Amino acid sequence: MILPITAYGDPVLRRVGKDISKDYPNLDTLIENMFETMYNAYGVGLAAPQVGLAIRLFIIDTSPFAEDEDLSDQQRAFLAGLKKVFINPKIIQETGEQWSFNEGCLSIPEVREDVSRCERIKIEYLDADFNKVVEEYDGLAARVIQHEYDHIEGILFTDKLSSLKKRLLKGKLGNISKGKINVDYRMKFPDAKKGR
């Protein structure tokens, strides 16, 4: 089932997610619905707060980056097969140079900005079967994971912009929270006028 994506301005996007246990209600269905919701919106990642749940869960599928001609064949092959569920994740380490990349977010449609992040991460998490995993990622894979991880920490990519950029985006962000935006996937706007 396709879930509505929570828009910028909703308090759930600012909450730090809570860890969940194996008996979290309907977890398999939630994960399935999150993948369906993400694919419907042409995203490469989706975190539980973006569907209104302040829990430590996110999913990624980086296969759309496999089309990127600027990447090496090895990078494209890796990204083509990277589809994962992260439960109760914890980034243990961020290393390497900061590098900039143009990011967007399904909760903040029509806004894309360059964001700097570390090139490598080490992350510990539980997979969909609640097995403990520790892995290292770099490049675009690390970036997608960092972006989604920020969501479960109550952080949005717009928080990482300069104060000037933030001021320039203020009106646009206000319009998003009011639902004054054309978007081709289901969304829930916190400040939309009722009965519109």
N, CA, C and O of each residue as an XYZ file, in Angstrom:
784
protein
N       0.841     -1.189      0.000
C       0.000      0.000      0.000
C       0.886      1.253      0.000
O       1.871      1.337      0.734
N       0.516      2.205     -0.829
C       1.294      3.448     -0.897
C       0.851      4.372      0.240
O      -0.325      4.712      0.368
N       1.816      4.762      1.049
C       1.540      5.623      2.203
C       1.762      7.089      1.815
O       2.572      7.373      0.933
N       1.053      8.022      2.461
C       1.334      9.431      2.187
C       2.680      9.819      2.805
O       2.993      9.420      3.926
N       3.458     10.585      2.079
C       4.762     11.030      2.586
C       4.568     12.333      3.356
O       3.934     13.270      2.871
N       5.118     12.371      4.546
C       5.002     13.522      5.439
C       5.833     14.687      4.889
O       7.017     14.534      4.589
N       5.196     15.841      4.764
C       5.871     17.012      4.196
C       6.629     17.802      5.247
O       6.360     17.711      6.445
N       7.583     18.577      4.759
C       8.367     19.514      5.576
C       7.431     20.290      6.493
O       6.353     20.716      6.078
N       7.852     20.473      7.751
C       7.045     21.259      8.699
C       6.321     20.383      9.708
O       5.895     20.864     10.758
N       6.179     19.087      9.393
C       5.517     18.191     10.344
C       6.478     17.881     11.494
O       7.638     17.547     11.251
N       6.008     17.989     12.753
C       6.893     17.758     13.898
C       7.541     16.368     13.917
O       8.618     16.211     14.491
N       6.915     15.362     13.309
C       7.484     14.011     13.325
C       8.860     13.982     12.649
O       9.706     13.154     12.989
N       9.078     14.890     11.692
C      10.366     14.933     10.993
C      11.485     15.490     11.881
O      12.662     15.412     11.527
N      11.115     16.046     13.025
C      12.100     16.629     13.953
C      12.343     15.764     15.178
O      13.161     16.104     16.032
N      11.628     14.638     15.265
C      11.797     13.763     16.427
C      12.935     12.788     16.203
O      13.163     12.337     15.081
N      13.643     12.465     17.258
C      14.655     11.411     17.190
C      13.895     10.092     17.316
O      13.132      9.887     18.260
N      14.119      9.204     16.348
C      13.385      7.939     16.322
C      13.730      7.033     17.489
O      14.836      7.082     18.027
N      12.769      6.206     17.873
C      12.972      5.237     18.959
C      13.339      3.882     18.358
O      12.855      3.517     17.287
N      14.200      3.141     19.057
C      14.521      1.768     18.646
C      13.254      0.923     18.665
O      12.338      1.170     19.449
N      13.216     -0.075     17.792
C      12.065     -0.980     17.778
C      12.539     -2.411     18.034
O      13.713     -2.733     17.849
N      11.609     -3.256     18.462
C      11.955     -4.661     18.719
C      11.337     -5.526     17.634
O      10.558     -5.056     16.805
N      11.699     -6.789     17.659
C      11.247     -7.763     16.661
C       9.724     -7.856     16.587
O       9.157     -8.153     15.536
N       9.071     -7.595     17.728
C       7.603     -7.724     17.741
C       6.879     -6.401     17.467
O       5.713     -6.240     17.828
N       7.581     -5.451     16.823
C       6.915     -4.198     16.423
C       5.723     -4.575     15.535
O       5.881     -5.373     14.611
N       4.537     -4.019     15.796
C       3.339     -4.454     15.060
C       3.459     -4.290     13.536
O       3.817     -3.223     13.038
N       3.153     -5.367     12.819
C       3.097     -5.371     11.338
C       4.350     -4.815     10.673
O       4.264     -4.097      9.677
N       5.504     -5.145     11.223
C       6.762     -4.597     10.698
C       7.006     -4.996      9.237
O       7.393     -4.157      8.423
N       6.782     -6.263      8.906
C       6.997     -6.714      7.515
C       6.128     -5.937      6.544
O       6.584     -5.538      5.472
N       4.865     -5.721      6.924
C       3.937     -4.964      6.077
C       4.400     -3.520      5.948
O       4.352     -2.942      4.862
N       4.850     -2.936      7.064
C       5.338     -1.555      7.034
C       6.519     -1.428      6.057
O       6.563     -0.511      5.237
N       7.470     -2.362      6.159
C       8.652     -2.314      5.280
C       8.234     -2.447      3.815
O       8.715     -1.711      2.954
N       7.336     -3.391      3.545
C       6.814     -3.581      2.183
C       6.143     -2.296      1.678
O       6.382     -1.866      0.549
N       5.300     -1.688      2.528
C       4.609     -0.446      2.157
C       5.589      0.702      1.931
O       5.387      1.539      1.051
N       6.660      0.732      2.739
C       7.664      1.789      2.561
C       8.377      1.649      1.219
O       8.607      2.646      0.534
N       8.727      0.425      0.840
C       9.356      0.233     -0.478
C       8.400      0.669     -1.595
O       8.798      1.364     -2.529
N       7.142      0.253     -1.485
C       6.147      0.612     -2.505
C       5.989      2.134     -2.593
O       5.902      2.696     -3.685
N       5.952      2.788     -1.436
C       5.814      4.247     -1.361
C       7.028      4.932     -1.990
O       6.888      5.887     -2.754
N       8.223      4.431     -1.658
C       9.468      5.018     -2.192
C       9.525      4.873     -3.712
O       9.834      5.835     -4.415
N       9.230      3.679     -4.219
C       9.284      3.465     -5.679
C       8.252      4.331     -6.398
O       8.525      4.866     -7.473
N       7.065      4.467     -5.799
C       6.007      5.281     -6.401
C       6.442      6.746     -6.539
O       6.013      7.444     -7.458
N       7.300      7.203     -5.615
C       7.767      8.595     -5.631
C       9.151      8.734     -6.280
O       9.748      9.810     -6.249
N       9.652      7.651     -6.862
C      10.976      7.631     -7.513
C      12.101      8.059     -6.577
O      12.998      8.811     -6.957
N      12.030      7.558     -5.339
C      13.080      7.859     -4.369
C      14.118      6.752     -4.323
O      13.909      5.670     -4.872
N      15.244      7.028     -3.664
C      16.288      6.012     -3.469
C      16.421      5.648     -1.988
O      17.207      4.775     -1.621
N      15.644      6.327     -1.147
C      15.659      6.042      0.282
C      14.394      6.597      0.908
O      13.803      7.552      0.404
N      13.984      5.987      2.017
C      12.805      6.474      2.741
C      12.959      6.063      4.199
O      13.261      4.910      4.505
N      12.748      7.019      5.087
C      12.860      6.757      6.527
C      11.468      6.776      7.150
O      10.569      7.470      6.674
N      11.304      6.004      8.222
C       9.999      5.898      8.893
C       9.373      7.257      9.254
O       8.160      7.410      9.109
N      10.159      8.257      9.722
C       9.525      9.550     10.024
C       8.825     10.161      8.795
O       7.881     10.937      8.937
N       9.291      9.808      7.603
C       8.677     10.349      6.385
C       7.310      9.740      6.100
O       6.573     10.233      5.246
N       6.970      8.662      6.818
C       5.610      8.124      6.725
C       4.924      8.254      8.088
O       3.994      7.513      8.409
N       5.409      9.219      8.882
C       4.737      9.594     10.118
C       5.090      8.794     11.358
O       4.403      8.904     12.373
N       6.169      7.976     11.300
C       6.526      7.139     12.444
C       7.905      7.505     12.985
O       8.899      7.428     12.264
N       7.962      7.904     14.260
C       9.237      8.308     14.865
C       9.971      7.079     15.414
O      10.179      6.939     16.619
N      10.356      6.190     14.479
C      11.100      4.987     14.862
C      12.378      4.902     14.032
O      12.501      5.545     12.989
N      13.335      4.089     14.518
C      14.646      3.992     13.856
C      14.616      2.908     12.785
O      15.069      1.781     12.989
N      14.072      3.287     11.653
C      13.940      2.374     10.519
C      14.044      3.180      9.237
O      13.370      4.198      9.078
N      14.895      2.722      8.316
C      14.871      3.299      6.973
C      15.233      2.238      5.954
O      15.808      1.199      6.281
N      14.882      2.529      4.708
C      15.155      1.613      3.603
C      15.890      2.373      2.515
O      15.762      3.592      2.405
N      16.665      1.647      1.707
C      17.307      2.265      0.545
C      17.269      1.294     -0.625
O      17.236      0.077     -0.440
N      17.274      1.849     -1.827
C      17.480      1.078     -3.054
C      18.157      2.043     -4.020
O      17.514      2.920     -4.596
N      19.467      1.868     -4.187
C      20.251      2.834     -4.974
C      20.316      2.478     -6.460
O      21.092      3.081     -7.201
N      19.511      1.505     -6.908
C      19.600      1.071     -8.315
C      19.431      2.204     -9.346
O      20.032      2.114    -10.417
N      18.636      3.278     -9.080
C      18.561      4.351    -10.089
C      19.928      4.980    -10.410
O      20.134      5.474    -11.518
N      20.865      4.963     -9.438
C      22.194      5.532     -9.690
C      23.018      4.665    -10.645
O      24.041      5.115    -11.161
N      22.585      3.442    -10.880
C      23.316      2.543    -11.785
C      23.296      3.058    -13.220
O      24.072      2.608    -14.063
N      22.398      4.006    -13.488
C      22.305      4.600    -14.835
C      23.297      5.755    -15.015
O      23.478      6.247    -16.128
N      23.937      6.185    -13.927
C      24.788      7.380    -13.964
C      26.088      7.118    -14.727
O      26.951      6.361    -14.282
N      26.199      7.766    -15.888
C      27.354      7.580    -16.782
C      28.673      8.056    -16.149
O      29.749      7.610    -16.547
N      28.585      8.957    -15.168
C      29.798      9.515    -14.559
C      30.473      8.542    -13.590
O      31.613      8.761    -13.179
N      29.775      7.477    -13.230
C      30.330      6.520    -12.269
C      31.065      5.394    -12.997
O      30.797      5.114    -14.165
N      31.991      4.758    -12.290
C      32.715      3.623    -12.881
C      31.766      2.429    -12.996
O      30.741      2.376    -12.317
N      32.114      1.478    -13.855
C      31.285      0.272    -14.015
C      31.132     -0.459    -12.684
O      30.065     -0.983    -12.365
N      32.220     -0.484    -11.916
C      32.211     -1.164    -10.618
C      31.213     -0.479     -9.659
O      30.435     -1.146     -8.977
N      31.255      0.863     -9.623
C      30.336      1.612     -8.755
C      28.886      1.384     -9.192
O      27.997      1.184     -8.364
N      28.668      1.418    -10.510
C      27.306      1.248    -11.019
C      26.769     -0.136    -10.697
O      25.604     -0.283    -10.328
N      27.612     -1.149    -10.834
C      27.191     -2.528    -10.537
C      26.845     -2.667     -9.050
O      25.871     -3.329     -8.693
N      27.656     -2.036     -8.186
C      27.406     -2.105     -6.746
C      26.079     -1.419     -6.398
O      25.259     -1.976     -5.667
N      25.875     -0.207     -6.928
C      24.662      0.559     -6.623
C      23.418     -0.126     -7.183
O      22.336     -0.018     -6.607
N      23.570     -0.834     -8.311
C      22.434     -1.525     -8.940
C      21.860     -2.586     -8.012
O      20.661     -2.864     -8.045
N      22.719     -3.181     -7.181
C      22.266     -4.276     -6.323
C      22.076     -3.906     -4.869
O      21.868     -4.787     -4.035
N      22.142     -2.610     -4.538
C      22.084     -2.202     -3.128
C      20.650     -1.854     -2.713
O      20.181     -0.731     -2.901
N      19.978     -2.845     -2.148
C      18.608     -2.660     -1.641
C      18.610     -3.218     -0.228
O      18.836     -4.412     -0.035
N      18.361     -2.366      0.766
C      18.506     -2.804      2.155
C      17.486     -2.165      3.091
O      16.910     -1.111      2.824
N      17.301     -2.869      4.202
C      16.477     -2.382      5.305
C      17.424     -2.172      6.494
O      18.216     -3.052      6.829
N      17.332     -1.009      7.120
C      18.157     -0.690      8.286
C      17.245     -0.487      9.494
O      16.421      0.428      9.513
N      17.399     -1.346     10.500
C      16.599     -1.241     11.722
C      17.541     -0.889     12.883
O      18.602     -1.492     13.042
N      17.135      0.090     13.681
C      17.932      0.562     14.838
C      19.397      0.828     14.463
O      20.298      0.402     15.186
N      19.648      1.521     13.352
C      21.036      1.714     12.934
C      21.779      2.717     13.807
O      21.187      3.576     14.461
N      23.102      2.570     13.787
C      23.968      3.514     14.499
C      25.213      3.707     13.639
O      25.947      2.755     13.376
N      25.448      4.947     13.201
C      26.678      5.224     12.453
C      27.808      5.287     13.479
O      27.803      6.125     14.381
N      28.782      4.375     13.320
C      29.878      4.267     14.278
C      30.997      5.238     13.916
O      31.678      5.773     14.791
N      31.177      5.458     12.619
C      32.312      6.259     12.156
C      31.977      6.941     10.844
O      31.330      6.357      9.974
N      32.425      8.190     10.707
C      32.363      8.908      9.424
C      33.786      9.375      9.148
O      34.378     10.085      9.961
N      34.337      8.977      8.000
C      35.727      9.329      7.698
C      35.854      9.812      6.255
O      34.902      9.794      5.476
N      37.080     10.248      5.935
C      37.361     10.689      4.559
C      37.040     12.156      4.365
O      36.580     12.847      5.274
N      37.300     12.607      3.143
C      37.058     14.008      2.777
C      35.568     14.309      2.755
O      34.746     13.442      2.457
N      35.236     15.553      3.077
C      33.861     16.025      2.869
C      33.709     16.258      1.372
O      34.593     16.840      0.743
N      32.606     15.812      0.799
C      32.372     16.095     -0.624
C      30.928     16.508     -0.819
O      30.035     16.122     -0.064
N      30.732     17.293     -1.839
C      29.444     17.918     -2.067
C      28.679     17.192     -3.169
O      29.269     16.729     -4.145
N      27.365     17.099     -3.007
C      26.513     16.436     -4.004
C      25.134     17.068     -3.892
O      24.704     17.454     -2.805
N      24.446     17.170     -5.020
C      23.123     17.777     -5.062
C      22.085     16.792     -4.526
O      21.833     15.751     -5.133
N      21.491     17.130     -3.387
C      20.525     16.233     -2.744
C      19.111     16.792     -2.811
O      18.894     18.001     -2.890
N      18.165     15.872     -2.779
C      16.754     16.224     -2.672
C      16.146     15.316     -1.618
O      16.828     14.457     -1.060
N      14.852     15.510     -1.346
C      14.194     14.712     -0.306
C      12.709     14.615     -0.649
O      12.090     15.608     -1.031
N      12.143     13.420     -0.511
C      10.724     13.230     -0.844
C       9.807     14.064      0.049
O       8.689     14.388     -0.352
N      10.263     14.418      1.255
C       9.462     15.254      2.162
C       9.585     16.746      1.818
O       8.828     17.575      2.323
N      10.551     17.070      0.950
C      10.797     18.476      0.584
C      10.848     18.561     -0.950
O      11.897     18.870     -1.516
N       9.726     18.290     -1.618
C       9.751     18.238     -3.087
C      10.157     19.568     -3.719
O       9.914     20.641     -3.167
N      10.780     19.464     -4.888
C      11.190     20.622     -5.702
C      12.303     21.460     -5.073
O      12.584     22.563     -5.543
N      12.935     20.953     -4.023
C      14.092     21.644     -3.448
C      15.286     20.708     -3.572
O      15.265     19.582     -3.075
N      16.326     21.192     -4.244
C      17.570     20.416     -4.374
C      18.719     21.358     -4.080
O      18.767     22.472     -4.601
N      19.644     20.912     -3.245
C      20.784     21.758     -2.891
C      22.028     20.883     -2.715
O      21.933     19.685     -2.451
N      23.194     21.515     -2.868
C      24.453     20.811     -2.638
C      24.694     20.674     -1.141
O      24.623     21.647     -0.390
N      24.979     19.447     -0.726
C      25.213     19.146      0.687
C      26.562     18.445      0.811
O      26.879     17.552      0.025
N      27.359     18.856      1.807
C      28.662     18.209      2.058
C      28.517     17.119      3.104
O      27.890     17.316      4.145
N      29.103     15.972      2.815
C      29.101     14.853      3.760
C      30.442     14.133      3.670
O      31.153     14.259      2.673
N      30.788     13.375      4.720
C      32.007     12.554      4.705
C      31.854     11.444      3.669
O      30.750     10.959      3.422
N      32.986     11.046      3.060
C      32.868     10.080      1.961
C      32.707      8.634      2.413
O      32.252      7.794      1.636
N      33.079      8.326      3.681
C      32.983      6.938      4.137
C      32.280      6.845      5.481
O      32.420      7.718      6.337
N      31.514      5.758      5.648
C      30.868      5.516      6.947
C      31.012      4.048      7.346
O      31.183      3.158      6.513
N      30.934      3.842      8.650
C      30.826      2.487      9.198
C      29.523      2.503      9.988
O      29.312      3.372     10.834
N      28.653      1.538      9.706
C      27.328      1.535     10.328
C      27.010      0.151     10.894
O      27.344     -0.881     10.311
N      26.360      0.173     12.041
C      25.892     -1.066     12.681
C      24.373     -1.005     12.668
O      23.796      0.029     13.005
N      23.719     -2.089     12.288
C      22.258     -2.088     12.235
C      21.728     -3.515     12.296
O      22.500     -4.474     12.267
N      20.417     -3.650     12.381
C      19.760     -4.950     12.288
C      19.100     -5.027     10.923
O      18.485     -4.058     10.478
N      19.218     -6.166     10.254
C      18.558     -6.313      8.953
C      17.088     -6.697      9.182
O      16.626     -6.739     10.322
N      16.366     -6.973      8.106
C      14.926     -7.254      8.207
C      14.636     -8.497      9.056
O      13.533     -8.646      9.582
N      15.630     -9.391      9.188
C      15.463    -10.583     10.019
C      16.040    -10.394     11.432
O      16.166    -11.350     12.197
N      16.380     -9.165     11.751
C      16.944     -8.803     13.055
C      18.306     -9.445     13.318
O      18.653     -9.737     14.463
N      19.071     -9.662     12.250
C      20.464    -10.079     12.398
C      21.306     -8.814     12.516
O      21.071     -7.834     11.809
N      22.299     -8.843     13.424
C      23.174     -7.675     13.594
C      24.202     -7.650     12.458
O      24.827     -8.663     12.144
N      24.359     -6.476     11.853
C      25.280     -6.308     10.723
C      26.147     -5.082     10.988
O      25.657     -4.067     11.483
N      27.449     -5.177     10.655
C      28.331     -4.011     10.680
C      28.957     -3.928      9.296
O      29.590     -4.879      8.839
N      28.781     -2.788      8.627
C      29.280     -2.643      7.250
C      29.902     -1.274      7.052
O      29.641     -0.331      7.798
N      30.740     -1.196      6.015
C      31.317      0.089      5.620
C      30.845      0.422      4.213
O      30.739     -0.450      3.350
N      30.565      1.702      4.002
C      30.126      2.179      2.692
C      30.894      3.439      2.344
O      31.350      4.168      3.226
N      31.032      3.690      1.042
C      31.605      4.972      0.632
C      30.821      5.530     -0.544
O      29.906      4.895     -1.068
N      31.208      6.746     -0.947
C      30.593      7.384     -2.117
C      29.096      7.583     -1.983
O      28.596      7.943     -0.917
N      28.376      7.341     -3.094
C      26.937      7.600     -3.126
C      26.165      6.722     -2.147
O      25.187      7.171     -1.551
N      26.599      5.473     -1.978
C      25.914      4.581     -1.036
C      25.980      5.177      0.373
O      24.977      5.215      1.085
N      27.173      5.643      0.769
C      27.337      6.258      2.091
C      26.449      7.489      2.215
O      25.835      7.715      3.257
N      26.381      8.277      1.158
C      25.574      9.509      1.178
C      24.091      9.206      1.366
O      23.428      9.845      2.183
N      23.571      8.247      0.624
C      22.147      7.904      0.742
C      21.855      7.436      2.174
O      20.850      7.824      2.771
N      22.745      6.602      2.711
C      22.560      6.105      4.080
C      22.628      7.258      5.085
O      21.817      7.321      6.010
N      23.593      8.173      4.910
C      23.711      9.322      5.827
C      22.457     10.189      5.781
O      21.982     10.655      6.816
N      21.922     10.403      4.581
C      20.715     11.228      4.419
C      19.545     10.588      5.172
O      18.829     11.267      5.908
N      19.356      9.278      4.982
C      18.240      8.594      5.650
C      18.481      8.501      7.162
O      17.547      8.627      7.953
N      19.728      8.282      7.551
C      20.076      8.222      8.972
C      19.736      9.557      9.648
O      19.216      9.580     10.764
N      20.032     10.654      8.970
C      19.687     11.977      9.515
C      18.197     12.052      9.852
O      17.814     12.616     10.877
N      17.351     11.471      8.971
C      15.901     11.508      9.212
C      15.530     10.897     10.558
O      14.672     11.429     11.262
N      16.167      9.786     10.923
C      15.795      9.154     12.197
C      16.431      9.874     13.390
O      16.151      9.556     14.546
N      17.292     10.849     13.085
C      17.871     11.709     14.125
C      17.149     13.062     14.183
O      17.538     13.943     14.951
N      16.105     13.221     13.374
C      15.342     14.475     13.356
C      16.017     15.591     12.575
O      15.741     16.771     12.795
N      16.914     15.206     11.650
C      17.683     16.187     10.866
C      17.273     16.104      9.390
O      17.106     15.014      8.843
N      17.115     17.269      8.756
C      16.802     17.317      7.321
C      18.004     17.874      6.565
O      18.836     18.573      7.144
N      18.093     17.565      5.271
C      19.267     18.033      4.525
C      19.335     19.553      4.467
O      20.419     20.119      4.329
N      18.193     20.216      4.570
C      18.178     21.683      4.542
C      18.852     22.273      5.789
O      19.284     23.426      5.768
N      18.945     21.490      6.872
C      19.624     21.949      8.092
C      21.118     22.131      7.848
O      21.784     22.868      8.574
N      21.637     21.467      6.835
C      23.083     21.480      6.571
C      23.486     22.617      5.621
O      24.654     22.736      5.250
N      22.520     23.445      5.234
C      22.807     24.540      4.300
C      23.254     25.790      5.053
O      23.047     25.909      6.261
N      23.866     26.711      4.328
C      24.300     27.977      4.940
C      23.077     28.787      5.363
O      21.978     28.568      4.853
N      23.267     29.724      6.294
C      22.126     30.526      6.754
C      21.533     31.349      5.605
O      20.328     31.599      5.585
N      22.371     31.771      4.648
C      21.858     32.513      3.486
C      20.936     31.609      2.656
O      19.828     32.007      2.296
N      21.402     30.397      2.357
C      20.584     29.441      1.588
C      19.263     29.179      2.302
O      18.206     29.127      1.673
N      19.333     29.015      3.624
C      18.116     28.737      4.403
C      17.123     29.889      4.279
O      15.921     29.676      4.126
N      17.656     31.135      4.349
C      16.778     32.310      4.219
C      16.125     32.341      2.844
O      14.941     32.651      2.713
N      16.921     32.013      1.806
C      16.395     32.032      0.439
C      15.312     30.970      0.229
O      14.412     31.149     -0.591
N      15.405     29.872      0.971
C      14.438     28.766      0.809
C      13.209     28.900      1.697
O      12.247     28.148      1.540
N      13.232     29.857      2.635
C      12.184     29.938      3.656
C      10.769     29.951      3.068
O       9.899     29.211      3.528
N      10.541     30.781      2.063
C       9.209     30.885      1.454
C       8.780     29.585      0.797
O       7.636     29.150      0.924
N       9.727     28.975      0.090
C       9.440     27.713     -0.605
C       9.089     26.612      0.397
O       8.153     25.840      0.187
N       9.855     26.553      1.489
C       9.611     25.546      2.518
C       8.254     25.773      3.191
O       7.538     24.821      3.502
N       7.915     27.029      3.408
C       6.607     27.369      3.980
C       5.475     26.901      3.074
O       4.467     26.373      3.543
N       5.656     27.102      1.760
C       4.641     26.659      0.792
C       4.498     25.139      0.787
O       3.392     24.615      0.650
N       5.628     24.428      0.938
C       5.568     22.959      0.970
C       4.726     22.512      2.160
O       3.854     21.656      2.014
N       4.982     23.091      3.347
C       4.235     22.652      4.533
C       2.742     22.990      4.419
O       1.908     22.348      5.057
N       2.411     24.000      3.604
C       0.994     24.366      3.406
C       0.351     23.571      2.273
O      -0.856     23.662      2.050
N       1.175     22.779      1.550
C       0.621     22.002      0.440
C       0.490     22.804     -0.839
O      -0.174     22.368     -1.779
N       1.123     23.987     -0.889
C       1.071     24.824     -2.104
C       2.188     24.386     -3.045
O       3.161     25.105     -3.268
N       2.018     23.194     -3.583
C       3.061     22.613     -4.418
C       2.419     21.525     -5.270
O       1.484     20.851     -4.838
N       2.936     21.364     -6.492
C       2.437     20.282     -7.345
C       3.370     19.105     -7.214
O       4.556     19.191     -7.531
N       2.820     18.005     -6.745
C       3.654     16.827     -6.534
C       2.870     15.618     -7.033
O       1.653     15.542     -6.860
N       3.578     14.670     -7.655
C       2.846     13.552     -8.277
C       2.841     12.280     -7.433
O       2.701     11.178     -7.963
N       2.994     12.439     -6.111
C       2.828     11.299     -5.199
C       2.061     11.779     -3.976
O       1.989     12.979     -3.711
N       1.488     10.836     -3.231
C       0.664     11.176     -2.059
C       1.510     11.816     -0.966
O       2.581     11.323     -0.612
N       0.996     12.937     -0.438
C       1.701     13.621      0.642
C       0.714     14.053      1.714
O      -0.482     14.199      1.464
N       1.243     14.253      2.905
C       0.460     14.768      4.029
C       1.127     16.076      4.443
O       2.281     16.094      4.870
N       0.374     17.176      4.306
C       0.929     18.505      4.585
C       0.477     18.983      5.958
O      -0.723     19.013      6.232
N       1.426     19.361      6.836
C       1.045     19.722      8.208
C       0.223     20.999      8.305
O      -0.629     21.117      9.185
N       0.467     21.965      7.405
C      -0.211     23.250      7.532
C      -1.228     23.496      6.408
O      -1.614     24.639      6.160
N      -1.656     22.437      5.738
C      -2.639     22.605      4.660
C      -3.977     22.989      5.284
O      -4.358     22.489      6.343
N      -4.670     23.881      4.606
C      -5.996     24.289      5.085
C      -6.940     23.116      4.941
O      -6.997     22.476      3.891
N      -7.681     22.836      6.002
C      -8.643     21.725      5.967
C      -9.764     22.073      4.986
O     -10.131     23.237      4.827
N     -10.293     21.048      4.341
C     -11.430     21.238      3.440
C     -11.076     21.916      2.124
O     -11.955     22.427      1.430
N      -9.775     21.923      1.772
C      -9.373     22.531      0.521
C      -9.589     21.558     -0.627
O      -9.307     21.889     -1.779
